[in-house]
Amino acid sequence: MAARQSKNWPLPREGVIRPADGDASSLESYETAETLVVGTTHLYEDGQLRLIPMPTPDPKDPLNLPPWRKWFAIGAICFFGSLGLSAEIVIGALLPVFLLEYSGVDPRILNDVDFVARSGGDGMRLNPMSVVPPGVTPVPIGRIALLAAIPALGNGIASYFLVPLSVAVGRRPVLLFAAACAWAGGLWAGFSTSLKHHLAARAIQGLGVGAVEALIPLIVHDMVFIHQRNKAMSLVISTQGLVIIALGVAAPYIAANYSWRWLYYITSGFGILAWLLLIVGLPETRWKRSREELSGARIYPVPEGKQRPDLEPETYGPRTLWTDLGVFQFGLDWKGAGVSMLNTLRSTVFPAVVWCVLANSVFIIANQATQQILSFALLAQGWEFQWTGLSTVPFAVAGLMVFVFGGLVADRVSNAVTRWNNGAREPEHHLVNLVFPLLSGVAGCFVFGHAGDSNQHWAILLLGATLIIFGFLTTMTILNVFIIECYPMWAGPVLVNVSSLRLIIAFFFASQATVWIAERGLLSTFAIYAEIMLVLSLGIPGLFFFGKRLRQWTGGKVYGVRDRKRKEAGSP
């Protein structure tokens, strides 16, 4: 069947004929949608939950995948994403090991260093260079720190290329390429023979893991309806905590008693397994939808008593093995990739995007500062280096809390606000879910800062770290869902901005955290983070009440079939 093009969507999808292409009489047989601001939908109709975006009758539409197939794909994504990020984090936490390694000293001497004596019991006074024995010329700490910084910067930059490329060739081939870079970079790092090669390998690894920041949320957006997105996104984020603790606890022990190279061999081995699961479990999810479909308008006939159109394999073709396992099966769209890059620049200054970037950035900075100083504080309290991996316990606790409060509870709360709003769904309904994580982040900053400055018990330090990490991960989850719903037709561009800019900003500020702590003290530094969080929290009521007007100003309106007919005819 010849492809026909909707007037409000520049790119055709094979086999689609929209009602707007038919005659006037055919329009009346379709349910129409009122004129809506971009991002506004009607989630409930007569008390019944609606499916948004509205799926098509095409069996190849990713929204038509069976539920088990969707969640299997999301599970494979979770495994890859959590493994990749945890490999970055746990390796980045072993800077003392690499400082000794590249200074020509066996890292296993860390088990014999008396950190309490060298710090006087104060983690803020522990000089990282003190691990190097007298008479040894150490490698500059700035070069060693790049092992932790380069992957994070690579994550931020990668989205600017991976997301437009996924528009051009499809999500599946791009994610498989990124996953291959992640495990290949890890293997190269494990077999590297110099700091220079190690840094290059970490850059390749960071490029691959960068898919977690924007491409994976975009794939989740392609597969699930808006009332399921908090749960799906929180699952992606919360699984990171479980894998991080598994690797994080073992990392210092393995590095201090065996070799840090084994960490790369282990994570890359599991990375290959994750890559194979993606090959088998992740179908292509790129699918072009009009604004009406994204807003939930029933463009296609929906049988009475059902929520979605019946599948029409005889019209659109059946879903086949090639549909699930192939690549490039929906064609190439280089023009669309160029438009996506242009929209990324265009949406950078949208008020909601700017606020999401700033809110994410301050949490990332506070979290990275916590991770940088926590292990030193524990060492100063008498912990052996090989057991400092237990400092990742807050990630596991926070991860479980994220799935509950950022997923299950968040979906219930936002859906309840929508019902209270007579079934009309606004993206700003998700902002209610940010109150708790923001309070958690503020409280965590003060608890962690006070515990560090007054040399409180290590359990208080871990409590403060848990509150900060929970606030960070939950805020990231909810804001990803919020910004996608604000601009569903520009989901890729706005995700690129939010995910990339927050990491680039955090890279420059978080790298100065230890300097500020040394100059100002722990509590004063973290009090500044808490104050910034409180100031940014003013954006919640601001966007809740005025966000719709800002979306109308930046994104325009969505016209239903009947509205568009009147508009094209010149009627008001």
N, C-alpha and C positions, 0 to 999 in steps of 0.2 A: 504494500500500500504506500502511496506517495506520502512523504512527510509534508505537513502543513504547519505554518508558523503562526503562533499567537502574536497579536500586535504589540503586547506589552512585554514580550520576552524575545530578545534578539536572536536566540539560537533555537533551531527546531529539534525535536526529539522524534526519532523514527517511529512512524506508525501512529502519531497522535493527531486526532482531529478534535479541536475544541469547539464548544457550542458557538463561540464568537465567530467561527468560520462558516457557520451554517446560515440558514435563512431566518427571518425574524420569528416565524412561528415556532421554530425549534427552540428558541431561547426561552419561551414561556414554560416549557416542560421541565426546565432545570431550576433547582433551588437557587435563588440569588442571595447575594450578601450585600448588606448596606455598605455605604462608603466608610472606610475605616482608616485611621491613622496607621502607618506602618508599625507592625509589632502588636497591634491590638487585634484580639480575636474573640470569638464567642466559644468558650470552652464548655459551657453547660447550656443545654437547650431543654426546657421543660424539666429541669432537674437531672437530665441525663448527660453523662460525660460524652463529649464529641471527640473524634479523632482529628488531631491537627498536627502536622499538615494532612490534608485529605489525600489518601492514597489513590492511585490511578487503577484502571482495570488491567494494566499490564503486569503479567506475572513476574517480569524482570525488575519491577520497582522494588527497591530494598525495603520499603515500608510493608511490602506484602510477604516478606520472609516469615516463616513460622516462628513463633516466640522462642522455641528452643534453639533455632538456628541463629537468631539475633544474639541471644545471651551466650551462646558458644563463641561467637565472633568477638563479643565484648570481653569474654573471659580470656581469649587468646591475646587481645589487645592489652588487657590488664597485666597479664604475665610478662609480655614484652616490655611494657612501659615501666612497671615496677622494678623489673630486673635491671633495665638500662639505667634508670635514675639511681637505684641503690648502688650499682657498680660505680657510678660517678661519686656518690656521697662517701661511701666507705673508703674508697681509694684516696679521696681528697682529705680524709681525716688522718692519714698516715704520714703527714709531712715530716715528723721527727725521724721516721724510718728512712725516708728518701734523703733527708739531710745527711744522715750518716752514710747511706749507701753511696751517694755521689761525692762524698768527701773521702771515700776509701776506707770506711770503718764498718765492721760487721754490725748490722742493726740489732743483733741479739744482745748487745751490751745494755740495751734499754732495760732489761730485767734487773740489772745491777745498779742502776742510777738511783741515788737517794734524792728524790725530788722534794721531799719535805725540807731537808737540810738546805737545798739550793734555793728554795723559795721562802724559807722562814715560815712556812705554813700559810702563805698568802699566794693564791693562784694568780693574782694580778701582777705579782713581782717575779713570776717565773719567766726567765728569758729563754726562748726556744733555742738559742744558740748554745745554751749551757749544756746541752746533751752531747756536744762535740768534745772529745777528750783534749786536754792540753797538748800543744805541740802539733795539732792537726789543722791544716788550713781548710776551713769549710767553704763549700760552694755558697755564694750569696743566697740568703734566704728568699729574696725576691724571685730568683729563677726557680727555686723549688716550689714556691707558692703558685707558680703558673700551672703546675700540675693540677691544682684544684680550680684555678680561675679559668683556664682556657676552655674546658668542657662547658662550663656555665655560659661563657660568652658565645661559644659555638651553638649552644641551644637557642640562644636569642636570635642569632643571625640566621640560623637554618630555616626558620619558619618563613622568612622573606622569599626563600627559593622553593621550599618543599610544597607550600600551599598553592602558589600559582602553577607549579609543575603538576600538581594533582588535578588542577582544573584542565590542564592541557591534555594529559595522557591518562588520567584516572587515579583514584586514591590507592588502589591495590598495588600497582607496580611501584609507585613512589614509596609506600610504606615498606614493601618488601626490600627495596633498595636501601632505605634508611636502616632497617633491621640488620641487613647484611653489613652495612658500614659499622654498626655498633659492635657486632661480635668480631668482625675482622680487625677493627681498631683495637679491641681488647686483646686479641691474640698477638697482634704486632707489639703491643705494649709489654705483654708477658715475655716475648722473645727479644725485646730491645736490648741493645748493648751500650747505650749511651743516653744521657739526659736529653740530648737533641732528638734522638729517635723516639724516646718515650713521650716527649711533648707533641711530636707530630702524630703519634698514635692516639694520644688523648684528644687531639683536634678532630681526627677522623671519627673517633668514638662519640665526641660531642655533637658532630654533624648528624650522626645516625640517631642518637637519643633525642635530638631536637624535635623529632616527630611527635614526641609526647606533648609538647607545649601547645601546638595549634592544630596539627594534622589529626591527631587522635580525637580531640574534642569535636572536630569537624566530621569525622567518620561516625562518631556516636550520634551527632546531630542528624546525619543522613538516615540512620536506621530506626530511631525511636521517636515516639510522639512526645509533644511538649510536656504532657502530664507525667512522663516517665524519666525525664532528663536529669532531674536532681539525683534520682536513685542510680541511674547509669553512670553519671559523672562522678558521684561520690564513691562508687565501686572502683572506678579507675584510680582515684586518688587514694582511697583507704588501703587498697592492696599494696601500695608502695610502703606503708608503714610496716606491714607484716614481713615483706621481703627484706626491708632495710634492717630490721632487728635480727633476722636470721643471719644475714651477711655481716652486719655491723658488730654483733657480739663476737663472731669468729675472727674478724679481720685482724685486730691487734694481736690476738693469740697466735694466729698463723704467721703473721709478719714477724713477731718477736721470737718465735720458737722454730720456725721453718724458713719460709721465704715468701716475700710479698708477691712473687710471680705466680704462686699457686692461686691467689685471689683472682688474677686475670684468667688463668686457665679454667677455674671453676665457673666464673661468671660468663665467660665466652662459651663454655660447653653448654650451659643452660640457655645461653643466648641463641645458639644454633637450634636447640629444641624449640624455643619460642618462635624462631623464624619458620621452622617446619610447621608448627601449629598455625601460624598465619597463612602459610601457603595452602593448607588444607581447609582452614576454618573461616578465613576472611574473604567474602566475595567482593566484587566491585560495588561501591556504594555511591559513586558519582551519579547524580540524577538531576536534571534541570527541571525546576518547577516555576510556574508563574507566581506572581504575587497573590493571585486569588487562591491558588492551591496552598500556598504557605500560610495564608490567613484563615484557611479552613472552609472556603467556599466550596459548595458541592457542584463542581464543574461537570461531573459525570453522573449519570442516573444512579440513585441509591435505592435498592428495593425497600419496600415498606417493612419496617421492623428491624432493619439492619443499619449498621453504622458506616458501612463502606460499600463501594461498588463491587459487583461480582466480577471475578477474573474472566478475561476473554482471551484465552490462548489462541483461539482460532483467528482472532483479529490481529493480535500483537505478536504472536509466536509464543511457544512454551518456554519455560525456564529449563535450561539444559545443564549438563555437566560443564560445558564450556562457559556458560554464564557464571557458574560458581568458581571455576578454577582458571579461567582464561585471563588474559591481559589485553588491553587495548580493544576490547570487544565492542565498546560504545564509541569508537572513533577518536580522533584527535581534535583538539580545539585550542590552537595556539592563540587565536584572536581572543578567546575567552580568558586565557591566562594573562594576556596583556591588559585586558579590561580589569581583571582582578588586581593586578599590580597598581593600576591607576586608582581603583577604588580604595586600595590600602592607603595610598597617599591622601586621597580625598577624605577618608573617614578618620584620619589621625587627630583632627581637631574637633571632632564631635564631642560635646560636653560629657556624655555618658562614657565614651571611650577614655577621655582624659581622666575622669574620676576613677574609673576602674584601674587604669595604669598606676595612678598614684596610690590608691588603696592597696593594690597588690604589692607595689614596690616597697612600701614601708614595712609590710609584713615579711617580705623576703629579706630585707636588710636586717630586721630584728632577729629573724630565724638564723641567718648566716652568722651574725655576731654571736648568737648563743652557741652555735656549734663550734665556732673558733675558740671560744674561751672556756667552754664547759670541761673539756678534757684536761686542760691545764689546772683548773680549779680542783678537779678530782685528784689529779696527781699530787697537788700540794696538800691534800688532806690524807695522803698516805696510800692511795690506790696504787697497785702495781700496773704498769703500762699494759700488760697483756689482758687485764680485765677492764680496761677503759671502754671496751666495746659495749659494756652494759649501759653506757650513756645513751645508747640508741633506744632504750626501753620507752622513753617518751614518744617516739615515733609510732610504736605499736599501739600504745594506749590511745594516742591522738587519732590514729588511723581508724580504730574501732568506733571512736566517738564521731568521727567525720561521717562514717557510713550511716550512723543512727541520726545525728542531728543535721548533717548536710545532705542526707539522702531521704531516708524514710520520713523523718519528721518534717523536713523542708518541703517535700512534695505535699504532705497533708496540710501544712500551714498555708502555702501559696494557693493550693486548690480551695481551701476554706475561705481565704480572702476573696478569691474569684467568685465563689458562690454568694458571699456577702455582697458582692458587687453585681448581683443579678446575672451571674454567669458570664459577664464580660471580662475576658482575661487581658490584663496589662502586664508587661514585663516587670513593672515596678512592684508587683505583688511579691516578687522574690526578695525584695530589699528588707522585708520584715525579718527574714531569716538571718540577716547580717548582724542584728543587735547582739545576740549572744556571743558569737565569735569575736566581735569587736571588743566587748567587755572582757572576754577571756584574754585577748591579746594585751589590753591595757593592764589588767590585773597581773598577768604573767610577767610583764616588763618590770613592774614594781617588786614583785616577789623575788624574781631572779636577781635583780639589781641589789636589793637589800641583803639577800642571802650571801651574795658574793662579796659585797663590801664589808659585811660584819662577820664573815667567815662562819656562816651558819652551817648546820649539818648538811651533808650532801643530798639527803632526801628532799630538803627544801629547794635546793638548786634544781633537782630533777622535776619537782612539782612546777616551779616557774617555767622550766623549759617545756613541759607538757602543755601548759596553758598557752604559751606562745605558738607552739607547733600546731595545736588544735585550731587556734584562731587563724593561722596562716593557711592551713590546708582547707578549712571549711570556707573561708573567704574566697579562696581561689576557685573552689568548686561552684559556689553559688554565683560568683561574678561571671564565670564562663557561661553558665546557663542564662543569666540575665542579659548579657550583651548579645548573645545569639538571638534571643527572643526579641530584643530591641530592633535588630536589623537582620531578619532571617534571609533576605535576598542578598545580603553582603556578609554572610556568616564567616566565610574564609577571611576576607580583609580585616574585619574587626577583631577576629581572634588573633590574627597575625600581629596587629598593633598591640593588643593587650598583653599577649604572651611574650612578644619580643622586647617591647619597650621597657617592661617591668624588669626583665633580666639585664638589659643594658644599663638601666639606671642603677640597679642593685649592684652590678659589677663595680661601678666606680665608687659608690658610697660604702658598700660592705668591705671593700679592700682597705678602708681606713678605720674600721671598727676597733682593731687592737690599739691603734695609735690614739684614738679618742679615749678609749678606756684607760690607757696609761696616763693621759693628760688630765682627764676629768674625773676618773673613777667610774666604777661599774654602774652604780645607782644613778649618777647624773647623766650618763650616756643613755641608759635605758629609759630614764624619765623623759628624755627628749623624744625617743621613739613613741612612748605612750602619749605624749602631748600631741604629736603629729597625728596619731590614730584618732584621738578625741576630736581634733579639728576636722579631719576627713569624715568623721562620723556625721557631721552636719550635712553631708551630701545625701544621707539616707532620707531625711524628711524633705530636703530640697528636691530630690529626684522623684520621690514618691508622689508629691503633689504637683510638680511642674514637669516631670519627665515626659509626659505625653505631648505637651506643647513643644518641647525640644525635639522630640522625634518627628513631629509633624513639620517642624521647621527644617530639620536636616534630612529626613527621609521621605516626606510627602505622604500621600494617601494611597490606599488600595481601593480599587473600584470593583464592585461586583458586576456580574454580567449585565444586569438591567441598567445599572448606573453607567456602565461604559457605553451601552447602546445609546442612552440619552445624551451622553457627553459627545459621542461621535456625530450624533445628529444635530448637535448645537443647542440642545435643550438645557435648561438650568438644572 
